[in-house]
Amino acid sequence: MYPIGQRKCLQCAEFYRPDSRNRKRQKYCRRPECVRASKGASQRRWLGKPENQDYFNGAENGERVRAWRKAHPGYWRKKSAEPGNALQETLISQVAQVKQEAAQDGAFALQDLLRSQDPLTLGLMMRVTDLALQEDIVGMTQRLIIQGRAAMR
C-alpha cells in the first residue's frame, strides 16, 4: 500500500510526493538521475510516434533548421556578461562626515578621521596606495579631502 499522497518513482522505486500541479502525469521523482530517466523516456515516446520518425531528417527539415538559425543569429553562442546591476543594488555613495571644527582649521584627529570614513573607501585607498599605518592613511586621507574640497569650489 502506498503512503497517502505519495507515488513510487519509476526509476529509483522510492516514494515521493508528486507536484500538485502535475499529480496525474508525474511518474518520476525530482532526483537528477530520475529527471534524466524521465527525459529519456519522454524522448523515446516522442520518437516512437510515426509522424515524428523523420522529423530531423530530410531536405525540408534541414531547410527548416537553416531558416530558424537565420531568424535567431547567435542563439547558440555564449552570451557575454551584460553590464548592469542584475543581482546587486547600486550603492549610494556616502560622504564622510568630518567634524566642522576639524574641517575649518585643517586639523584632523587620527581616530575621528578614520572612523568617519567608509570602510570600503579606506580599504580601497589602502589597497591602491599600499599604506598600512594609521598615520600614513590619515595623511593621505587629509590630502585627498583637501583636494576634493578644492575641486568642488
SULGI-V921552 format. One record per residue. PHI is phi in radians with two decimals (NA if undefined). BURIAL is b if it has 9 or more other ideal C-beta (glycine too) atoms within 8 Angstrom, else e. Layout:
# SULGI-V921552
phi,burial
PHI,BURIAL
PHI,BURIAL
This chain:
# SULGI-V921552
phi,burial
NA,e
-1.30,e
-1.09,e
-1.03,e
1.36,e
-2.02,b
-2.40,b
-1.64,b
-1.19,b
-1.21,b
-1.58,b
-1.73,e
1.11,e
-1.61,e
-1.37,e
-2.53,b
-1.74,e
-1.18,b
-1.09,e
-1.11,e
-1.40,e
-2.30,e
-0.99,e
-1.30,e
-1.87,e
-1.27,b
-2.09,e
-2.21,b
-1.40,b
-1.65,e
-1.14,b
-0.97,e
-1.20,e
-1.31,b
-1.12,b
-1.10,e
-1.12,b
-1.10,b
-1.10,e
-1.09,e
-1.13,b
-1.11,e
-1.14,e
-1.12,e
-1.10,e
-1.13,e
-1.22,e
-1.29,e
-1.31,e
-1.02,e
-1.21,e
-1.79,b
-1.01,e
-1.92,e
-1.05,e
-1.73,e
-1.97,e
1.71,e
-1.16,e
-1.17,e
-1.29,b
-1.10,e
-1.15,e
-1.05,e
-1.16,e
-1.08,e
-1.11,e
-1.12,e
-1.09,b
-1.18,e
-1.30,e
-2.20,e
-1.14,e
1.34,e
-1.04,e
-1.55,e
-1.35,e
-1.18,e
-1.37,e
-1.42,e
-1.14,e
-1.42,e
-1.19,e
2.56,e
-2.15,e
-1.11,e
-1.91,e
-2.19,e
-1.35,e
-1.26,e
-1.31,e
-1.57,e
-1.19,e
-1.96,e
-1.46,e
-1.14,b
-1.65,e
-1.86,b
-0.97,e
-1.05,e
-1.13,e
-1.22,b
-1.23,e
-1.24,e
-1.71,e
1.43,e
-1.59,e
-2.14,b
-1.34,e
-0.95,b
-1.22,e
-1.08,b
-1.17,b
-1.17,b
-1.22,e
-1.39,b
-1.56,b
-1.18,e
-1.00,e
-1.11,e
-1.09,b
-1.09,b
-1.09,e
-1.12,e
-1.11,b
-1.11,b
-1.19,e
-1.25,e
-1.66,e
1.01,e
-1.68,b
-2.24,e
-1.41,e
-1.03,e
-1.08,e
-1.17,b
-1.12,b
-1.11,b
-1.05,e
-1.14,b
-1.08,b
-1.03,b
-1.08,e
-1.16,b
-1.14,b
-1.11,b
-1.14,e
-1.13,e
-1.17,e
-1.12,e
-1.24,e
-1.39,e
-1.35,e
